[in-house]
Amino acid sequence: MKKVLIVYWSSSGNTETMAKQVAKGAEEEGAEVILKTVGEVSPEMVKEAEALAFGSPAMGDEVLEEDEMEPFIAKLSKAELGGKSLGLFGSYDWGDGQWMRDWVIRMKGLEAKVDGEGIIARLEPDEAALGECYELGKRLAK
Ligand SMILES: Cc1cc2nc3c(=O)[nH]c(=O)nc-3n(C[C@H](O)[C@H](O)[C@H](O)COP(=O)(O)O)c2cc1C
């Protein structure tokens, strides 16, 4: 059974809804899914997982959430991420997805196998975004 770790930060619940859909897809594909908010996760847990998904809304000025998600991501290295499938997702509002483009490049720099271009949803995720999250979960479980 593949071990998939899903880590997210969410304040008004939009990114959390996406995280739950990723979890659903992975579970229905038969993975062992660990779904956690970022405050509950250590780099060691990332190292133990076989596939990963990280979620953060666009915050600040087109950056990751700064108090918890940014410090968590900054601690990671090739030791935890190298060669692993990684899905990125998150909600935004007024921007154009720049935070996600930057995040994808950053994670590729640590040799993660980033799934596509990341999944972004404007505010509350619509059916299409939820479907993408579900399919991401299925891919991560394979
Ligand atoms: C302090 C703050 C900063 C934000 N900065 C951005 C931003 O730079 N770009 C953007 O598109 N949306 C920005 N947003 C909007 C959030 O990304 C959006 O409300 C998102 O749906 C929140 O996701 P959540 O429900 O998972 O917390 C910001 C929201 C807040 C509260």
The ligand as an SDF file (V2000), in Angstrom:
LIG
                    3D

 31 33  0  0  0  0  0  0  0  0999 V2000
   -3.7150   38.1780    4.0930 C   0  0  0  0  0  0  0  0  0  0  0  0
   -4.1790   37.6210    2.7680 C   0  0  0  0  0  0  0  0  0  0  0  0
   -3.3280   37.7160    1.6660 C   0  0  0  0  0  0  0  0  0  0  0  0
   -3.7430   37.2420    0.4220 C   0  0  0  0  0  0  0  0  0  0  0  0
   -2.8930   37.3670   -0.6690 N   0  0  0  0  0  0  0  0  0  0  0  0
   -3.3140   36.9410   -1.8730 C   0  0  0  0  0  0  0  0  0  0  0  0
   -2.4790   37.0860   -3.0260 C   0  0  0  0  0  0  0  0  0  0  0  0
   -1.3550   37.5680   -2.9520 O   0  0  0  0  0  0  0  0  0  0  0  0
   -2.9570   36.6710   -4.2210 N   0  0  0  0  0  0  0  0  0  0  0  0
   -4.1930   36.1220   -4.3650 C   0  0  0  0  0  0  0  0  0  0  0  0
   -4.5700   35.7350   -5.4750 O   0  0  0  0  0  0  0  0  0  0  0  0
   -5.0130   35.9520   -3.2920 N   0  0  0  0  0  0  0  0  0  0  0  0
   -4.6090   36.3360   -2.0590 C   0  0  0  0  0  0  0  0  0  0  0  0
   -5.4230   36.1760   -0.9700 N   0  0  0  0  0  0  0  0  0  0  0  0
   -6.7200   35.5030   -1.1240 C   0  0  0  0  0  0  0  0  0  0  0  0
   -6.6600   34.0430   -0.6520 C   0  0  0  0  0  0  0  0  0  0  0  0
   -5.6800   33.3140   -1.3540 O   0  0  0  0  0  0  0  0  0  0  0  0
   -8.0430   33.3950   -0.8570 C   0  0  0  0  0  0  0  0  0  0  0  0
   -8.9770   34.0350   -0.0170 O   0  0  0  0  0  0  0  0  0  0  0  0
   -8.0630   31.9040   -0.6060 C   0  0  0  0  0  0  0  0  0  0  0  0
   -9.3130   31.3780   -1.0390 O   0  0  0  0  0  0  0  0  0  0  0  0
   -7.8610   31.5260    0.8630 C   0  0  0  0  0  0  0  0  0  0  0  0
   -7.7770   30.1160    0.9350 O   0  0  0  0  0  0  0  0  0  0  0  0
   -8.1990   29.3050    2.2520 P   0  0  0  0  0  0  0  0  0  0  0  0
   -9.7130   29.3090    2.3260 O   0  0  0  0  0  0  0  0  0  0  0  0
   -7.6650   27.9280    2.0230 O   0  0  0  0  0  0  0  0  0  0  0  0
   -7.5810   29.9760    3.4270 O   0  0  0  0  0  0  0  0  0  0  0  0
   -5.0220   36.6430    0.2780 C   0  0  0  0  0  0  0  0  0  0  0  0
   -5.8610   36.5430    1.4040 C   0  0  0  0  0  0  0  0  0  0  0  0
   -5.4520   37.0240    2.6270 C   0  0  0  0  0  0  0  0  0  0  0  0
   -6.3830   36.8930    3.8280 C   0  0  0  0  0  0  0  0  0  0  0  0
  1  2  1  0
  2  3  1  0
  2 30  2  0
  3  4  2  0
  4  5  1  0
  4 28  1  0
  5  6  2  0
  6  7  1  0
  6 13  1  0
  7  8  2  0
  7  9  1  0
  9 10  1  0
 10 11  2  0
 10 12  1  0
 12 13  2  0
 13 14  1  0
 14 15  1  0
 14 28  1  0
 15 16  1  0
 16 17  1  0
 16 18  1  0
 18 19  1  0
 18 20  1  0
 20 21  1  0
 20 22  1  0
 22 23  1  0
 23 24  1  0
 24 25  2  0
 24 26  1  0
 24 27  1  0
 28 29  2  0
 29 30  1  0
 30 31  1  0
M  END
$$$$
